[in-house]
């Protein structure tokens, strides 16, 4: 009998909801998206920048290509900021 009462009490407890704030709000999710995009962009630029400087040391005519390749990962951060303004 005690086991049946415990099961009924557990069922009632599961049906009750508690109003709490969400774990991650819209602003927090947007900030996390921009932060992770910036982190990934920096990680990508690390290798690209080293390769661009090495190529530039050997041939000065590769400056424009190296600059373009270095700037491309930054577009991820810009697109993440666009998403923040759309969500917000």
Secondary structure as UniProt FT lines:
FT   HELIX           2..15
FT   HELIX           26..58
FT   HELIX           60..62
FT   HELIX           63..72
FT   HELIX           74..87
//
